[in-house]
Amino acid sequence: VIAVDALGVDKVRGIMLPYRFTAQVSLDDAAKLAHALGFKYEVLPIADAVEGFEKILAGPFKGLPRDVTEENLQARIRGNLLMAYSNKFSALLLSTGNKSELSMGYCTLYGDMNGGLAVISDLPKTTVYELSKFINRNGEIIPSDTITKPPSAELRENQTDQDTLPPYDILDSIIECYIEKKMSSAEIIKKGFDKATVEFVLKAIDRNEYKRRQAAPGLKVTGKAFGIGRRYPIVQRYVP
């Protein structure tokens, strides 16, 4: 929606890259959005590529359980296809991560982090929802399911973000305290947040700095954005 508003519908293309974990509602919502805005929309299934990669890795992975490795393969295959599309058509790929995901490392290097510009990288997930509702204020453009369904990377069966993350309203509040207000863990806990949750979130933010160093540049919206707006050591021993 932001790209169409900024550039015009003739300069925007959408690509859906489904696999067996992709929910039908996600495919339907993508099509609805494309039709609502009028941009060109294509579907490139990735099953053949995933099976090819897994066949290549079958030997060294023999006897090992499936885990996040196989999930990240899907994301990286999608990233390769999107960059091929970018090269062939001289188009700038927009990476899709928001500030909540980039904070916690819920993004895949060389996968969904691929791109030349990260449009919403400084918007927390809750703000993305608020912006979506604002965009729909005069009628539905962004399908309501996109806003109301439990968020999921759809990289395994029945996966949701809240399997391993605090609720986004809590998560985003802690991120704001730490990143934008530069509060310590003790100060954040004093505000009434659960100690274990605060420690989990801050540790994840610090641990994933190396990923953000390799991310596409983003648009600064808040008082403190990642990237050149927040220089932070990748390796450090002190407790924030």
C-alpha positions as CSV (number, residue, x, y, z in Angstrom):
1,V,0.0,0.0,0.0
2,I,2.8,2.4,0.9
3,A,4.7,1.6,-2.3
4,V,1.6,2.2,-4.5
5,D,0.9,5.4,-2.7
6,A,4.4,6.6,-3.1
7,L,5.2,5.4,-6.6
8,G,2.0,4.7,-8.4
9,V,0.4,1.4,-9.1
10,D,2.2,0.9,-12.5
11,K,5.6,0.8,-10.7
12,V,4.7,-1.9,-8.1
13,R,4.6,-5.6,-8.4
14,G,3.6,-8.2,-5.9
15,I,4.9,-11.8,-5.7
16,M,3.5,-14.7,-3.6
17,L,5.8,-17.6,-2.9
18,P,3.7,-20.3,-1.4
19,Y,4.8,-23.6,0.1
20,R,2.8,-26.3,1.9
21,F,2.7,-24.4,5.1
22,T,1.2,-21.3,3.4
23,A,-2.4,-20.9,4.6
24,Q,-5.0,-20.5,1.9
25,V,-6.2,-17.3,3.7
26,S,-2.8,-15.8,3.1
27,L,-3.0,-16.5,-0.6
28,D,-6.5,-15.2,-0.7
29,D,-5.6,-12.0,1.1
30,A,-2.6,-11.4,-1.2
31,A,-4.9,-11.6,-4.2
32,K,-7.5,-9.4,-2.6
33,L,-4.9,-6.7,-1.9
34,A,-3.5,-6.9,-5.4
35,H,-7.0,-6.5,-6.8
36,A,-7.9,-3.7,-4.5
37,L,-4.9,-1.7,-5.5
38,G,-4.6,-2.9,-9.1
39,F,-1.0,-3.9,-9.2
40,K,0.4,-6.8,-11.1
41,Y,0.5,-10.0,-9.1
42,E,2.3,-13.3,-9.6
43,V,2.4,-16.7,-7.8
44,L,5.7,-18.6,-7.8
45,P,5.4,-21.8,-5.8
46,I,8.6,-22.9,-4.1
47,A,8.0,-26.6,-3.5
48,D,10.4,-27.8,-6.2
49,A,13.2,-25.7,-4.9
50,V,12.6,-26.7,-1.3
51,E,12.6,-30.4,-2.2
52,G,15.8,-29.9,-4.3
53,F,17.6,-28.2,-1.4
54,E,16.5,-30.8,1.1
55,K,17.6,-33.6,-1.3
56,I,21.1,-32.0,-1.5
57,L,21.3,-31.8,2.3
58,A,19.9,-35.3,2.9
59,G,23.3,-36.8,3.4
60,P,24.8,-34.5,5.9
61,F,21.5,-34.0,7.7
62,K,20.7,-37.8,7.9
63,G,19.4,-38.8,11.3
64,L,19.0,-35.2,12.5
65,P,15.6,-33.8,13.5
66,R,13.9,-31.1,11.4
67,D,14.2,-27.7,13.1
68,V,14.6,-24.0,12.3
69,T,17.2,-25.0,9.6
70,E,14.5,-26.3,7.3
71,E,12.3,-23.3,8.1
72,N,15.0,-20.9,7.1
73,L,15.6,-22.8,3.9
74,Q,12.1,-21.7,2.8
75,A,12.8,-18.1,3.6
76,R,16.2,-18.1,1.8
77,I,14.7,-19.7,-1.3
78,R,12.1,-17.0,-1.4
79,G,14.9,-14.4,-0.9
80,N,16.8,-15.8,-3.9
81,L,13.8,-15.8,-6.2
82,L,12.9,-12.2,-5.2
83,M,16.5,-11.0,-5.9
84,A,16.4,-12.8,-9.2
85,Y,13.2,-10.9,-10.0
86,S,14.9,-7.7,-8.9
87,N,17.9,-8.3,-11.1
88,K,15.9,-9.3,-14.2
89,F,13.5,-6.4,-14.1
90,S,15.8,-3.7,-12.5
91,A,13.3,-3.4,-9.6
92,L,14.1,-2.5,-6.0
93,L,13.0,-5.2,-3.6
94,L,11.3,-3.9,-0.5
95,S,12.1,-6.0,2.6
96,T,9.1,-6.6,4.9
97,G,10.4,-6.8,8.4
98,N,9.0,-4.5,11.1
99,K,10.8,-3.1,14.2
100,S,9.4,-5.8,16.5
101,E,10.7,-8.6,14.2
102,L,14.1,-7.0,13.6
103,S,14.5,-6.4,17.4
104,M,14.0,-10.0,18.2
105,G,15.7,-11.6,15.3
106,Y,12.5,-13.0,13.9
107,C,13.8,-12.6,10.4
108,T,16.1,-14.7,8.2
109,L,19.4,-13.5,6.9
110,Y,19.6,-13.8,3.1
111,G,15.8,-14.6,3.2
112,D,13.1,-12.2,4.1
113,M,15.8,-9.7,5.1
114,N,16.8,-9.4,1.4
115,G,16.1,-6.1,-0.3
116,G,17.2,-2.6,-1.0
117,L,14.8,-0.7,1.3
118,A,13.1,-1.7,4.5
119,V,10.0,0.5,4.4
120,I,8.5,-0.4,7.8
121,S,11.6,-1.4,9.7
122,D,11.2,1.4,12.2
123,L,7.5,0.6,12.9
124,P,6.6,-1.7,15.8
125,K,4.1,-4.5,15.0
126,T,1.4,-2.7,16.9
127,T,2.0,0.5,14.9
128,V,1.8,-1.5,11.7
129,Y,-1.7,-2.7,12.8
130,E,-2.7,0.9,13.6
131,L,-1.5,2.1,10.2
132,S,-3.4,-0.7,8.5
133,K,-6.6,0.3,10.2
134,F,-6.0,3.9,9.3
135,I,-5.5,2.9,5.6
136,N,-8.8,1.1,5.8
137,R,-10.6,4.1,7.4
138,N,-12.7,4.8,4.3
139,G,-13.2,1.2,3.2
140,E,-11.3,-2.1,3.2
141,I,-8.1,-2.0,1.2
142,I,-5.9,-4.3,3.3
143,P,-8.0,-7.5,3.9
144,S,-9.3,-7.6,7.5
145,D,-7.9,-11.1,7.9
146,T,-4.4,-9.7,7.6
147,I,-5.0,-7.5,10.6
148,T,-7.0,-9.9,12.8
149,K,-5.5,-13.4,12.2
150,P,-2.7,-14.5,14.6
151,P,0.6,-13.5,12.9
152,S,2.7,-16.4,11.6
153,A,5.8,-16.9,9.5
154,E,4.0,-20.0,8.1
155,L,7.2,-22.0,8.0
156,R,5.8,-25.0,9.9
157,E,2.4,-26.5,10.8
158,N,0.2,-24.4,13.1
159,Q,3.0,-21.8,13.8
160,T,2.2,-18.5,15.3
161,D,4.5,-15.7,16.5
162,Q,3.1,-15.9,20.0
163,D,4.4,-19.5,20.4
164,T,7.8,-18.0,21.4
165,L,7.2,-14.2,21.8
166,P,5.3,-12.2,24.4
167,P,2.1,-10.5,23.2
168,Y,3.0,-7.7,20.8
169,D,1.6,-4.9,23.0
170,I,3.9,-6.0,25.8
171,L,6.9,-6.7,23.5
172,D,6.6,-3.3,21.7
173,S,6.4,-1.4,25.0
174,I,9.6,-3.1,26.3
175,I,11.4,-2.4,22.9
176,E,10.3,1.2,23.1
177,C,11.7,1.5,26.7
178,Y,15.0,-0.1,25.8
179,I,15.7,1.3,22.3
180,E,14.0,4.7,22.2
181,K,14.1,5.7,25.9
182,K,17.4,4.0,26.6
183,M,16.1,2.5,29.9
184,S,18.0,-0.3,31.7
185,S,16.5,-3.7,32.4
186,A,16.1,-2.7,36.0
187,E,14.2,0.5,35.0
188,I,12.0,-1.4,32.7
189,I,11.1,-4.0,35.3
190,K,10.3,-1.2,37.8
191,K,7.6,-0.1,35.3
192,G,5.7,-3.3,36.1
193,F,6.9,-5.7,33.4
194,D,7.7,-9.3,34.2
195,K,11.4,-9.7,35.0
196,A,11.9,-12.9,32.9
197,T,10.2,-11.3,29.9
198,V,12.3,-8.2,30.1
199,E,15.5,-10.2,30.3
200,F,14.4,-12.4,27.4
201,V,13.6,-9.4,25.2
202,L,16.7,-7.4,25.9
203,K,18.9,-10.4,25.5
204,A,17.3,-11.1,22.1
205,I,17.7,-7.5,21.0
206,D,21.4,-7.5,21.8
207,R,22.1,-11.0,20.4
208,N,20.6,-10.1,17.0
209,E,22.6,-6.9,16.4
210,Y,24.7,-8.8,13.9
211,K,21.6,-9.5,11.8
212,R,20.6,-5.8,11.7
213,R,24.1,-4.8,10.5
214,Q,23.3,-6.7,7.3
215,A,19.8,-5.5,6.9
216,A,18.5,-3.1,4.1
217,P,18.5,0.6,5.1
218,G,15.1,1.6,6.5
219,L,13.0,4.7,6.9
220,K,13.3,6.4,10.3
221,V,10.0,7.1,11.9
222,T,10.5,6.8,15.7
223,G,12.9,8.7,17.9
224,K,15.6,6.0,17.6
225,A,15.9,3.7,14.6
226,F,18.2,0.7,14.1
227,G,21.2,1.1,11.8
228,I,23.3,4.3,11.8
229,G,20.8,5.8,14.2
230,R,21.8,3.2,16.9
231,R,25.4,2.1,16.9
232,Y,25.7,-0.9,19.2
233,P,28.5,-3.4,19.6
234,I,27.9,-6.9,18.3
235,V,29.9,-8.4,21.1
236,Q,29.7,-7.0,24.6
237,R,29.8,-8.4,28.2
238,Y,27.9,-5.8,30.2
239,V,24.3,-6.3,31.3
240,P,22.1,-3.5,29.9
